Amino acid sequence: MLKKGLFIMLAALTIESTNIYPATMRVADIDGDLLTVETSTGIAYQYETDTSDYCVNDLVSVIMHRNRTPDTILDDIILDMQYSGYFIE
C-alpha cells in the first residue's frame, strides 16, 4: 500500500511528464557555445553547450519541455541534447 506522500509525489511526476517529449533536430548554426537547432518544419531553438564536437547539419536528439503550453511549441525549451549523427544533403 502506498503512503499518502508517495502517492502525491508519483501523481505530480506523472502530470509533469506529460510536458516532456523527445525530438530530433538538425544543427543550423554554431556561434561560440550556442547551438541553433531546428526541427524538420523549420522551428528554431537555441541551446548553450560545448560546441567543439558539433558541425552544421549534425543531427541531435533532444528532450523538450512544453513550458506548460501544450497548444504551441514556439515557447518550448530544450532540457537536454545529445549528438545523434550527421545529415547528408
C-alpha positions in Angstrom: 0.0 0.0 0.0 1.3 3.4 -0.9 1.8 6.1 1.7 -0.1 9.3 1.0 3.0 11.4 0.4 4.5 8.9 -2.0 1.2 8.8 -3.9 1.1 12.6 -4.2 4.7 12.6 -5.4 4.1 10.0 -8.1 0.9 11.8 -9.3 2.9 15.0 -9.6 5.6 13.3 -11.6 3.0 11.8 -13.9 1.4 15.2 -14.5 4.8 16.8 -15.1 6.0 14.1 -17.5 3.1 15.0 -19.9 5.0 18.2 -20.5 8.2 16.4 -21.7 8.8 14.9 -25.1 11.7 13.8 -27.3 12.6 15.2 -30.7 15.2 15.0 -33.4 16.6 18.2 -34.8 19.4 19.5 -37.2 22.2 21.9 -36.1 21.5 25.0 -38.2 24.2 27.3 -36.7 27.1 27.4 -34.3 28.1 30.7 -32.5 30.6 30.2 -29.8 29.0 27.9 -27.2 25.5 28.5 -28.6 23.9 25.9 -30.9 20.9 26.8 -33.0 19.0 23.7 -33.9 15.8 23.4 -36.0 13.0 20.9 -36.5 12.2 19.4 -39.8 9.5 22.1 -40.1 12.0 24.9 -39.6 11.2 25.9 -36.0 14.5 27.0 -34.4 15.7 26.7 -30.8 18.9 27.6 -29.1 21.0 25.6 -26.6 24.1 26.6 -24.8 26.7 23.7 -24.7 30.3 22.8 -25.5 30.1 23.0 -29.3 33.6 21.7 -30.2 32.2 18.3 -31.4 29.3 19.7 -33.4 29.1 20.7 -37.1 26.3 22.4 -39.0 23.9 19.7 -40.3 24.6 17.3 -37.4 21.5 15.6 -36.0 20.8 15.8 -32.3 18.3 14.1 -30.1 16.7 16.5 -27.6 14.4 16.3 -24.6 11.9 19.1 -24.8 9.6 20.7 -22.2 6.3 22.1 -23.3 6.7 25.1 -20.9 3.1 24.3 -19.7 1.7 25.5 -23.0 0.5 22.3 -24.8 -1.2 24.2 -27.7 2.1 25.8 -29.0 5.6 24.6 -29.5 7.0 28.1 -30.1 7.9 28.6 -26.4 9.1 25.1 -25.7 12.6 24.7 -24.2 15.4 22.2 -24.6 16.2 20.3 -21.4 18.9 18.1 -22.7 20.7 17.4 -26.0 22.8 14.5 -27.4 24.7 14.1 -30.7 22.8 11.7 -32.9 24.6 11.6 -36.3 25.1 13.7 -39.3 22.9 14.8 -42.2 23.8 14.5 -45.9 22.1 16.8 -48.3 
